[in-house]
Amino acid sequence: MKIRIHVKFLILLPCVILGGCLGPGKINTPSHFTLTTHQKPLPSNNKHLSASLLVATPSASPGYETSSMVYTMIPYKLMTYADNTWVAPPAEMFLPILSSTIRQINVFKSVISSPYAGFSNYTLNTTIETMQQEFYQPVSQIRMVVLASLVDNASQKVIATQRFIAVVAAPGNDAYAGVLATNAAAGQLSDKIALFVRRSV
């Protein structure tokens, strides 16, 4: 009898340690989110150029270059959600939003985007310097900062540069609330950058 008890104990012990014989545990399913194309129409004007614009793929500052969703609870300390990510790095998703918004203002003969390698008269370079959900107040907010520069390809000179900031209150204090606010911030900045380009050419 003692032998049987010892054998049963030895059989059950690895199961208890590994959790494999106690039934399925709770598994958090990762959620993936996207930045969507900005649909708000911008007014066009009578300024039409025969020139073309290349919108280069945005770059991102360290800490914001991956698909991780970044948040912060104290200044200078970046953290990421464990079970929530972007479907791609935000810089990649911002490219089509920015390109389509610039097309709406109808200034250029053509607006093309990377990885196009042909001729263009101007190039728009952007860097996402900050894109984070901030939990500094009772209600979280999204801060998105983009540095934009417009280059005349004929002279290879930067003809205009400006830093754009959007701070959007989130509807809640979870990851999805941050996604909604980030989409709004990306739309605001794409509008501002498009108008910046129109003023600069």
Secondary structure, 3 states (H helix, E strand, C coil): CHHHHHHHHHHHHHHHHHCCCCCCCCCCCCEEECCCCCCCCCCCCCCCCCCEEEECCCEECCCCCCCEEEEECCCCCCEEEEEEEECCCHHHHHHHHHHHHHHHCCCCCEEEECCCCCCCCEEEEEEEEEEEEECCCCCCEEEEEEEEEEEECCCCEEEEEEEEEEEEECCCCCHHHHHHHHHHHHHHHHHHHHHHHHHHC
